Amino acid sequence: MTQEQINEAVKKFEALITEQSARSDLIKTQGDFLDYDNLDKIIIGVCGGDGIGPIITKESARVLEYMLKDEVDAGKIEFKVIDGLTIENRVKVNKAIPDDVMEELKKCHVILKGPTTTPQAGDEWPNIESANVAMRKALDLFANLRPVKIPEEGIDWTFFRENTEGAYAVGSKGINVTDDLAIDFVVTTTEGTERIAKLAYDYARRNKKERVSIINKANVIKTTDGKFLNLCKNIGKDYPEIITDEWYIDITTAKLIDPKRRKDFKVFILPNLYGDIITDEAAEFQGGVGTAGSANIGKRYAMFEAIHGSAPRMCKEGRADYADPCSMLRASVMLLSHIGRQEKADLLEKALDICMIENPKGLKITGRSDGCTCKEFGDYVMETVKNLH
């Protein structure tokens, strides 16, 4: 390794420190959460993404438009379709999110977003940042909220994954110091950690959840994970009625499959990478990542999405019309709740439980022609909503 290579790496690291310090300062200036009750009109952006994304997003938007028809007709809610987030378009302009798409996203209050393809080493696409990561950072969607509930197994989990820091914060800005040495970075700030912890504890208090578990690997990742753990524990002191415990990420993955111990977990606070991994594991308990949605919450914007990818193989094999919309429909439940339409959220959730679990019509999604299409399942959900209403 030459001194020139070291100096170049140090220069890049210095730029990252400056960038993240400015972001930390910006967090301190933020105000309160947006009050949807005080808006003349709520604008819901519908951003399909790529792969199967446009198909399952369009279907979920169709269900939402059906449920919100009266408010749409009255001009209180507007659906805004936003194209341009395909991998081809992003690569064309060499940006995770093209400027014109970002401009349209910022005109919305909430966004229903389909899966997007993220390039990885060795594939056909250049190394551009994940559109999800870029959107979370640009709109400061600092909290990723994912619920998993299976009453018959005693599972009632809510995951609060920090969304803008950790190992993903500068995931596309690692340094290849030499051909033999590559270094990536993990980011933890006081402001970023405290706000996710407060959100999780406030949720636990409002919903009478008696336990909050802080997930970390502070025994090995001592600086950043140690900071995350200690800050969350300090916030927990303001909620004396709630039990705070701490778990290493590796043992947590084991205990979630322990029928006795997993019933004790209620609310989780996790750094970005651990939250991404463990919520996929948790989703398997209720039928897999294709059945799970997530909310990405900030103070000004919110985005709701599936937790699975864009399934390019399904598209290449001509099976995209048979894609499962349940993940996006579950995300739509959270969207309705977030904008204060709780009765409609409960109604849609009940309809999805009937269609996905009880399934009186026997309509199944297999991802192939031996099952129903995405649109047919959407029709089934709307029919069920109508019968329940």
N, C-alpha and C positions, 0 to 999 in steps of 0.2 A: 504494500500500500504506500502510495506516495503522499507527501505533504499537500500537494495540489488536490488530490482526491479528498483528503481530510478537510481541507479548507472549503471545498465545494459542498461537502455534506453539512458542515457547520453553517454555511450560508443559508442552505435550504431549511435547516432546523431553526435558525433565527427567524426566518420568514414565517414559519408555522407558529412559533411562540408569539410573535407580534399579532398575527391573525387571530389566534385563540384568546389572547388577552383582550383584544378589542371586542370580541364576541362576549366575553365575560362581563365587560363594562356595560355593554348594551343591554344585557339581561337586567341589570340593576335599574334601568330607566323605565321598565315596562309598568303599565297600569293594571287595572283589574280585567277580569274576563268579560268578553262581549255579552251584553244582555239582549237575548233574542226577542224578548217581550217588548223591547223599546224600538225595534226595527219596523219601518213601514212595510218593508218587503224582504223576505229571506231569499237569497239567491243560492241555489244548489247547483254546483258545477258537476257535470257528468263527463268524466275523462276516461276513455276506454282503455288507453294503453296499447298493448300489442298482443300478439298471439291470440289466446282465447279471451283476452281482456275485454275487447269491444262487445263480444257476444254476451258474456255474463253480466257486464255492467249495464248494457242496454236493457237486458231483461229485468234487472233489479230496479232500474230507473222506471221501467214501465209499471212495475208493482207499486213503487212509491207514488208515481203520478196518479195511479188508480186510487190509492188510499188518501191522497191529498187533493183530490180533484176539486172539491169545493173551495179550498184556499187558493188553488191555482187559478180557478175561474174568477175568483174575487180579487186577483192581483196581489195577494198576500205572500205567495210563494212563486218563484220562477225557476224553471229548470233551464240551465245553460249548457249546451253541448260544446265540449272543448276537444278538438282533434289535435294531432301533431305530436303525440307522445310515443310514436312508434320508434323502434330501434333504428329503422332506416332513416327517419327524419332527424333523430338525435345525432346519429353518426354523420349525417350530411353537414350539420352545422358544428359538429364536434363539441356538443354541450349535453350535459345530463338532461337539462330541460331547455328547449329553445326559448329565446327571449320573448317571442310573440305568445307562446304557450304560457309562460310564466306571467305575462301581463294579464292574460285572460283569467288565470287561476286567482290572481290577486283581486279580481273584481267580484269574486264569490265570497260567501260567508262560510259555507261548508262544501266539501268536495267528495263525491262518490268516485273513487278511482279504481280502475282495473289494474291487473298485474302488468308489470313491464319487464322486459328482458334486461338483465345486467350482464355486460361482457365479463368474461373471465379469461385468465391466461390460457392461451392455446386455442381459443376459438377464432371465428372468422372476423370478429368485430374489434375495432381499436379500443384501447383502455380508457373509456369514459366512466365517470362516476355513476353510481346507481341513481336512477331517477327518484327512487323512494328517499334515499339519503339526502339528495339535493333538495327535494321538496320539503322534507322535515326541517332542514336547516334554513331554507329561504323563508318559510312561513313560520319558523320557530315552533314546530309541533313537538314539544319537548316530552310529551307523555304518550306512550303507546299502551293502550288499555285493552286487555284481552280476558274475557270471562270464560270459564269452563264450568258447567254445572251438569251433574248427573246425580239427581236426588236419590235414586235407588242404590247408589254406591257410596252415598255420603260425601260426594265431591261437590264442593262449592268454593271454587278458586277464582280470585281476581288478580291478574298480574299487572303491575305498573312497571313497565320497562322504560328506563331513561332512553330517550330517542335521538338525542343530538350530540352526545359525547361518547365516552368510552372508546372502544377499539374501532368504531365506525366513523368517528368524527373526521378523521383525515385519512380514511382508508385508501384513497387513491393518490395520496401524497407521501407515500413511503420513499425511502432513499435507497437506491442501488449504489452503495458506496464504491464497491468494485464488483467485478464479475463473481467474486467469491462471497461477498457480504451484502446482504439486504437488511434494512431496518424499517420497521413500522412503529407507530406511536399510539399510545392510549392517552386520552384527555379526560381529566376530572376537574371540575371547577366547583367552588363553594356554592355559587349562585345556582348552577345547573342541578347540583345534587339536592340542595335544600328544597327547591320548588317541587321536584318529583316526590320527595319524601313527604312534604306537607300535603300534596294532593292525595297521596296514598293514605295517610293517616286521617285526613278529613273524610275521605270516602269510608274508611273503616268506622269512624265515629258516627257518621250519618246513617250507615247501614247496619249499625250494631254488630260489627264484626269484632270479635274479641282478641284476635291475634294478627300481628304484622311480622312477617319474616323477611329479614334482610339477607339477600343472597350475594355471595362474594367469594373471592379466593385470596383474602388478605394475608394468609399465611405464606403465600408465595409472591403474589403481586402486591408487595407491601405498600408502595407509595400511593398509587392511584386507587386500588381497591381498599387499602387501609383508610384513605381519606373518605371514600364513599361510605364505608361502614361506620366510621366514627361520626360523620355528619348526620347520617340517618338515625343513629342511636341518640344523638343529641336532640333531634326533632322529636323523637319518640318520648322524651321526658316530658313534653308538653301535653301528652295524652296518657295520663297515669292509669286510666281505666282499661287501657289496651296493653296486652302482653306483647313485648318485643322480644323476638329471638333472632338468632343469626345462624346461617347455614352456609357451608362451602358449596359451591356449585356442583361439584362432583357427587357429593353425598346426597344433595337434593334430588338429582336425577334418579338416584337409587330409591330414595324414600317415597317418591311419587308413585312408584309401583308397589309399595308396601301397603297392603289393604288396611292394616291397623294404623300405621303412622300417618298416611296421607289424609285421613279425615281431620287431622289436627290443623292442617294448613288452611288459611283463609285468604289473607291478602299478602302479596309478595311485592317487594321492591327490588329491582334488579338493574345492574348496568346493562348497557346496550347489547353486547354480544351474548351474555348469558341469557338475557331475556329472549333474544331471538331463538336460541337453541331450545330452551326449556319450554317455551310456549308451543313449539311444534310437538314436543313430546306430550305435553298436556292435551293438545288437540286430538291426539290419537284415542284418548279415552272416550271422546264423544263422536268418533267416526272418522277422524283424520283431518288433515289440514284443509281438505276440500269442503269441510263443513263449518269451518271456523272463520269468523270475521274479526276485525280489529278496528279500534278507534285511535286516531292520532290527534291529540288535543293540544292546542296552544291557547293563548289568551285572546287572540284576534281571529284565528282561523282554526278549522278542524277538518280532518280528512279521514274518510272511512274506506276500508279496503279489505280484500281477501288476504290471507296470510300465505297463500301458495303462489307459485310462479306462473309464467305465461304459457306454459305447456306447448312449446313450439312443435314437439313431436306429434301432438294431436292434430295440429294444423297441417303439418306435412302429410299426415296419413288421411286427411280429409274428414276428420272426426270432430271438428270444432263445434259444429251445431249440437253435438251431444255433450258438451261441457256442462259440468255441474254448477249451477248458479247459487248453491246453498250458502257458500262462504260469503258471497256478496250480499245475499239476502239477510244473513245474520248481521253483517256490518250495517245494513239498512235499518235494522232494529235499533242499533246503537245511535245511528244518525237521527232517527225520529225522537229518541229519548233526549239526545243532546240539544235539540232545538225546542224542547219543551212539549213535544207531542207524545206524552207518556202513554196515554190510553191507546193511541194507534200503535205505539211500539209494543205494548203488551198484546194487542190484537194480532199483530204480525208474528210475534214470537210464538204465540199459541198456535197460529195457523201453521207455522213451520214445524212445530213439534208434532202436530197431527200428520202433516204431509211426509215428514222425514222419519218419524218413529212409529206412530200408529199406522199410518198409510192405509186407510180403508179402501182406497181404489187400487192398491197394489201397483202404483206407478213407480218404477225404479229408474234411477240414473246409473248407467254402467259406463258411460263414456264411449259407448259403441252403439251400433244400429240395433242391437238386441234390447236396448233400453229406450227411454223416452228422450226427446230433444230438450234442450234448454228452454225453448219457448213453451213446450207442452207442460213442463214442470211449473213455469211461471203462471200459466193458465190455471193449473191445479191449485196453486197457492192463492190466487185471486178468487177462485171459486170457493175455497175454504174460508177466506176472509169474509166473503159475502154471506155465507151460511152462518158464520159466527156472529155477524154484526146485527 
